[in-house]
Amino acid sequence: MIEQERTTDRQRLGRGTRRCRPGQISRPRESPARLFCANLRKGLEGVEKSPEGFTFVELMASITIILLLTTIALPLARLQIQRTKEVELRRELRQIRDAIDHYKDFADHQMIPVKADTFGYPPDIQTLVDGVTLKGAATAKYKFLRRLPVDPMTDSTDWGMRSMQDDTDSRSWGGQNVFDVYSKSDGTALNGTKYSDW
């Protein structure tokens, strides 16, 4: 009988109650999530809410810093672009000059037909790309350049040329042969020299 009464008391109180000692009042258990939220709310009660967004002074300071960084970064980027173009120009000039020297070697060894007034140099730059028929071969052509390099300073394949008969600093081509090439750009390099003098 006593056991039955205890069982009915437990059922009446429900599972959410905990067993009390004599003299204590039983109360339902709180979940850990509720306890955490309640403690968090108590901890945040003393903290002042900060205003949302930026103040005018903070905004102006941020814009000033961004402008300063931009004014420093832009000239450095331009300098890097110019330096890259100069490296490309040197490489392209070297490639064409190597092809001219190679053509001259072939002519000196009588591997290709040569006109008398050319002194063994190519008649024009396009000949280096189109190729020359080798002596003793019916149709075989030897090409000294795969393509005509682009001048990075002018973005053009129009190179300045000098023949062997021209002056070393001449800006006009005599047309007899191609002894040397140069850039037609009037720009000044980072080292103070003119691109056309390279």
Buried (B, 14 or more C-beta within 10 A) or exposed (E): EEEEEEEEEEEEBEEEBEEEEEEEEEEEEEEEEEEEEEEEEEEEEEEEEEEEEEEEEEEEEEEEEEEEEEEEEEEEEEEEEBEEBBEBBEEBBEBBEEBBEBBBEBBEEEBBEBEEEBBBBBBEBEBBBEBBEBEEEEEEEBEBBEEBBBBBBBEEBEBBBBBBEBEEEBEEBBEBBBBBBBBBBEBEBEEEEEBBEB
